Amino acid sequence: MVEVSSSVKTVIEILHDGHEGFAQIGEHLEDPTAKTFFLEESTTRAKFEHELKYAAGISEDVGGTAAGAAHRTWGDLKAHLGGGDHTLLDTAEQGEDAAKKAYKEALEDPDIHSSIREVLVRQQSHIAASHDKVKAMRDSKKK
């Protein structure tokens, strides 16, 4: 088994959070295009989580972060209080900021094994594009 740094474990946790968060927010969005994107992105995050765990030789469930769970609860509360798509997309964009930061920190770690680094680099470009798409959706829904 490859030694797994805490920064890689953090990315795995953030991907788990993203999988759950995108699914949860996707269920509440009214815009059908945004809803479809969020549900598809939820599946992508689960795939990325499994792919990174495989590259790192991790077989057990890592789970998500406490902050991610709190963030999802807050987003769910906003949805039930009638926050609308802009509010939900704003919450999602904050989660995407956390994902970008986690990837950046992991890739700055000089001790990351090359096979793990390759996966991170490939996934990071998708994460950045997803962040930009969520931000653009949010900005298009400004009140």
Secondary structure, DSSP 8 states (H G I E B T S, - for coil): -----HHHHHHHHHHHHHHHHHHHHHHH---HHHHHHHHHHHHHHHHHHHHHHHHHT--S-----HHHHHHHHHHHHHHHTT-HHHHHHHHHHHHHHHHHHHHHHHHH-TT--HHHHHHHHHHHHHHHHHHHHHHHHHHHT--
